[in-house]
Amino acid sequence: MGGPSGQKNKSHKAGRRAGPSARENARRGKEVAPGARPNPKASSHDGKLQRHLAAKQNRDAKRQELLERKRRVAAPVVVAVLPLSEAVDVARFWNGLRHACEHGSSSSSVTGAGGSSNSNEMEMELLAAAGPLAPVTVHVAAKGRVRLTLLPPPAPRGDPLAVADMGRCAEVVLLLLPGAEGAAGVDAAGAAAMAVLRAMGMPAVVPCVVGAGGSAAGGGSSAAAAMKDRSAAKKRAEKALQPHLAGEHRLHHADTPTDLAALARHLAEHPPSAPPLWRQQRPGVMVERLEFEPAAADVAAAAAAAGPGPSSSAVAAAGAGGAKGTLVVYGYVRSAGLSANQLVTVPGAGDFRILAIHGPPDPHAAPAGGGRLPAHLAEKAMEVEAAGGGGGGGGGGGGGAGPVVAAPNAEEADQLVRENVPAPGEEEQTWPTEEDMEAAAAERRTRKRRVPEGTSEYQAAWILDDEDYGTDDEEEDEDEEDPYGMEEDGAGGAGAGGRRGGRGAGAGAMEDDGEEAPDLAPIADDDDAATDAGDAAMLMDEDDEEEGGAGGGGYAAALAAARAAKAAARRGAAGEADQLEFPDEVDVPLETPARVRFQKYRGLKSMRTSPWDSKESLPPDYGRVFAFENFKRAHKRAKEAAARATDDTDPCAVSPGTYVAIRIADVPAVAAERLAAHVAAAAAGGAVPLTVFGLMQHEAKMSVVNFAIRKAAGYTAPLANKEQLLLVTGLRTFAARPVLSTDDPGADKHRMEKFLHAGQHVVASVYAPIMYPPLPLLAFKLPEGGSAAAAAAGGAAPSGAQLAAVGALRSCDPDRINLKRIMLTGTPVRVSRRRATVRFMFHNPEDVRWFKPVELSTKYGRRGRITEPLGTHGTMKCLFDSPLQQRDTVCMPLYKRVFPKWPSDLCFAER
């Protein structure tokens, strides 16, 4: 063994590349010695950047692949042109945009750095005379597979109904504003069109400035001046558009071929945003072509009647005879998938079943496609043919419609049912059974209620409970003063029974659930004496009036004078203003008793808490409507069915973007003739194309539909309740007389409104097919002498319609209770603190006793009740919760339930 000097400890090995200097060299990026292994920590930063770059490239590649796949099967983007001012040269813009889409930016090569704007102006003038303003589908030259369907402006630019039709089908709207200095950026017609689009649900918009000046390519001072003019025109357009369009939007110049080529490239590269939600839930087909095939039996009958001749004359005779046939509609499916099990609504015709969906060749396919059927449609056609549905739903050979790609399933298809057919014996919904009548008789025998002497069963029904009004001491005082006494209301009615202590009949009407009864302290004896003395004088006055009645004076003269004073107060405030100042006030006729005139009305203690059975005394029309057990659940199932059609999981559906031919069954020949004329006018640019929508489940059945509406900003004329209006929803256009009522979401009863005031939100109730929210509503007021029915017969939209109200669908609920209120008013002629003698509300004591259970109110917030009649002319004693003023007015509110008017035409397809 060696000594201490022989021990050799192992030295620390820092390594040639692990020391501080090696780490510094790696940080600075110096090269490592040949043959050495690179440090993984040193290259981790570069590797992370490489991974991020690779992931980004993969995302971009997948996104591009998805866009290309969508473009191969997507429908052309519908781009509508809407000028907001008369100063816009629409023809020049239209032809220039079409030329830019078809030829790209090659047309701008005539100008350059050394050119001038004269060549651009010359070229634009040549393009202005290129063609008519008619719908056209073009392929954007810069983006080979992108297609745009350009729609010209509505032929009557000031017709809001045409703008509404455009809002149903357009995916992008080009808003044209003038760039010339001094021109109105948005005129009245443009503002009205923007209001209609906002109410319908604004699609994607692209503002464009037209006529801002020449090109700035020449250079020098002229180029600087042109740029200055264009910038000023853009600022003017932004300022004019700001009040009508919320948010920030990029404005595009559209003066030169270069500008239009950039606009076409923008439309191709930026897909439109999602349409309004009501369009996303339902499939829509913008009609490009239309054919009508009369039924074979009708053609044979017409041929036999016409005798020998060409077959075309037999077909025309069958169509003119009011027969029905098959309507074939050609177009692209947009927004959602279309199922053959759905019903469709055709504007101007109504709701119908689908016989079959065919897959014709796409007329606007790329030239490389050769007009072949897409692969996914070919597979669907083979599946339908294998299942035996290729010819079952055709209703004919199909001809140029192509093979059947979707056929309805007889078990799952929606049935076209408009009205409910009640079972026999169920017309009277409130008639009690024998068991109910026996139970009610037993309850009457056991439950006793104190009512005034002479009160009928109908009056006793107004008394809801037996809780006290005021204090026990006051009840004792009232018993001493009550000349009519109280009796028990048993099985024998109002026959037997003596005077008993307790509250008066009006006390039940004074009670409010959840609220304390007003504190009525006992009246002092001197007040009672003073009131009795005044009543005696009042009776003497009435006797004098009776004696002077033959000479033309008396009570009738006093009543006439009082009503004349009231009329003088209302003079100058007619209609809508009168309703605000004197709400629901009516006068009791002198020749008809009030208990007869207002026998359909009843009193309510409280609009909020008093019960009202929604199934009581329903009109016969309520047996023809449908109601939901659970509206939200039905809506959820309808959306799930629509999602299956869109996701291509429904074997009877076609996906969005497919060019189809829909065979629609049982379309009247007269309606088909109108539709053919409209489609021909739309192809020539004289009308807006029609849009056929697929209906969700149950959307063809009748119900009571409630819309939340408000008055349009630019409409100043009075809008009365049940006034004839033309209602335009996203799906249908129909005439109705809506019932207006207050919009109280937390209430079960809603008061009817006589007028729709500015800034007020109300609910409009109509009989209409079921609809699922969200869905817009536009209410138009037609001009005097114009009617929607006449317009539908003529096949054209009525001119001169004004947008009166806008809103949205609230619910489909037949149980909504809308109550009409009337206010009977009287004048206090003698007041003693809380007691008063009231005249001119009624004209005989029998009416006073009849309406005694109903609570009274005053315009200054007092509450009271009738204690007893006085005299023979309807004068009555009243007791209030606090001292009454002599200038106050005593009111008695009465209510009855109101219902909408049943429509005369159940097609709901007016135009």
C-alpha positions, 0 to 999 in steps of 0.5 A: 500500500502506498502512503499518503503521497500515493493517494490520487483523488478523482478530479472534477470533470467540467467538460469541454462543452459544459463550462461557462465559456461553452455556455456563452458560446452556445448563447451567442450562436457560435459554431460547435467543434466538429464532431460534438453533439449539439446541446438540446437546451441551446436549440430549444428556442429555435425548435419552438419557433419552427413548431409554431410556424409548422402549426400555422401552416397546417391551419392555413392549409386546412382552412384553405381546403375547407374554403375550397370544399365549401366553394365547390358546393356552395350556392352563389352569394346573393349580392343586392344593390340598393341606392340610398339616393336618387343622385346615384348612377345605378346603371353605370355602377351595375355594368361596371361591377358586372364587367369587373367580376367577369374580366377582373382588373384587366380592364384597368390596364389602359391607365397607368402612371402616364395615363389620365382619367379621360380613358377611365371615363371613356371606358366607364361610359362604354360599360354603362351601355353594356346591358340591362339591369337584370339578375345575373350570376357571374364567376369572379375572374380573380377567384375561379370558383367564387360565384356571385348572383347580382340583384338590381335595385327594386324597380319601385325604389320607394316601395318598402314591400319590395325592399322587404322581399329583398331582405328575405333573399339577399346575403350582401347588400351594396349600399350606394351613396353619392359622392358629388358635393351637395347631393343628399347622401340618404334621401327619404326613400333611402331612409325608409329602405334602411328602416325596413332592412333593420326591422327585417334583420340587417344582412351583411352590408358593403357601403360604396361611394359612387361619383366621387371623382376621377382616378388619381393615376395621372400624377401631379396636381390633378392627382392630388386634387382627385385624391382630395375630392375622393377623401372628402366624398368618403367623409360626407358619405360616412356622415350621411350613413351613420344615423342609419347604420350602427357600427364601423363599416369600411366604405369602398370607392366605386368610380373607376375600373380599378375601384370596381375590381377591388370591390369584386375581389373584396366580395369574393375574398370576404364571405358574408357574415351569418344571416339573421337567426330566423333565416338560419333556422329555415331553408330558403330557395330563391326562385330562378325558374318555375314550371307548372304541370296541371293534374292529368285528370284536369288536362284530360277533362279539359281536352275532352271539353275542348275537342280535338286540338293541340295538347298545349291548349288542353293544358292552358284550359285546365289551368284556366279552369281553376284546377290544381297541379304540380309546381316545379321551383328551381333554385339553390338551397340556402341557410339550412338543409331542405327536407322532403318531409317539410312543408313549404310556403310559397309567397302569393300562393300559400303552404304546400307539401313537397312531392319530391326534390330533384337534382338538375344540372347546375346552370351556373357551374364552372365550365370544367364541371360540364353540367354533371351532377355532383358526386354527393347528389349522385349518391343520394339519387342512387339511394332513393332509386334503390329505396323505391322512391325515385318515381313515387313522389315525382308526380310525373316523369321529372323531365329536365328536373333531373333524378330524384335526390330526396323523397318524403317519408309517409310516416315522418312527413308533416301533414298540411293541417291548417285548422283543428277539427274539434270532436263532436260535443266539445264545441262548448268548452265550459259546459260542466258535467253532471258530477260538476253540477252536483258538486257545485250544488252541494257547495252552495248548500254548505257555503253561505255568503252575505249579500245585499237584499235583492242581489242576483246570482250574477252579482253575487259571483262578483263577491270573491271572499268574505274578508272585512272592509274597514273595522268592526265598529264601522260595520256596526254603523253601516248596519244601522244605516243600511236600509236594505239589510243583509240576507243569506244566499243559500240554495233558495236564492234571495228569498228568505233571510232577515237582516243580519250584521256584516259587511256590505256587498261592495266590500268583497269587491274592495278586497285585494289579495296581498294588500291591506284594505283601506283604513275607514274610520267611523264617520262622526255623527255630525257628518252623518247629519249633514249628509242626510240633510243634503240628501234630503235636499237632493231628493227635493231637487229630484222631485222638482226635476220630475215635475219640470220634465214635461216642460223640457227641463228636469233630469234630462236637461241636467244630464245634457248640460253635464255631458255638454260640459264634458264634451267641451272639455274634450273639444280639440282633443280627438282620437288618440289625444282624447284617449290619453286625456280621458282613457276608456270613458263611456257614457251610459245611454239614457234609454237603455239600462246600464245592466243591459248595455254592459251585461258582458262586462264584469268588475275586477278588484285588481287587474294583477291579482283577481282571477280570470279563467282563460278557458271561460266563455271562449268563442267558437273560433277557439275550437279551430286553433292549436295550443302547445302543451310545452312551447319550448319543447316543441321549438327545441324538437323543431330545431333538432329536425332542422339541424338533422337536415342541415348536417346531412343526417336526414336521408330525406334532405338535401344539404345547403348549397345544392341546386334543386328542383322542388316539386310542390303538390296541389298548387292552384293554377291561378296562383301558379299563373301569378307566380309565373308572371312574377318570376318572369318580371324578376328575370327581366329586372322588374321585380324582386325574386321570390323566396320559398321557405321551408317550414319547421314543424307545426308552422302551418297550423292555426293559433293565436300569435302575439307580436311585441311591436312599437310604432315606427319612427317616421309614422305620425298618423294615429294607429287604432286598435283592430285597424286593417294592416298588412303584416310582413314576417320573414315567412309570410305576408298577410292582412289582419286586424290585430288586437293591441294590449299592454306589454306586461310580461309578469301579468296574466291579464293585459288591458286592451289599448285603443291606440298605439302611441309613439314610444309605447311597446304593446302586444298585437294578437292575431289569428295566424299560423304558428311561428317560432321565434325569433321572427321579425314583424313589419306592419304596413298601413295601406293607402285609402282604397287599397287592400292587400286582397286586391293586390294579391289578386293582381299579383303585384305589391300595393304601392304607397304602403307606409311602415306603421309599426315594427316588432318581433314575435313574442309567443303563440299562446291562445290563453293570453287574456286581453281585457277591454276596459270601460270607465263609467264616470260620475260627478260628486255633487255633494261631498262630506269628508269621505262620503259623497253623493254622486250623479250621472253615472247611472240613471235608475236605482236598479242599475245602482244596486246591480253594480253595487259590488264593484269598487269605485276609484277617482282620478285623484287616487281615491278608492271607495264603494257604493253604499246605497242608491238615492232617489229615482234618477240613479243618484247614489251614496258612496264611501271612500278611503280618504276625504274626497275633493269636489272637483274629483271624478268618480270612476267605475272600471268594467272589463270584458275579454276580447278576441282577434277577428278570424281571417277570411283568407287562410292562405296567408300569402298576400302580396 
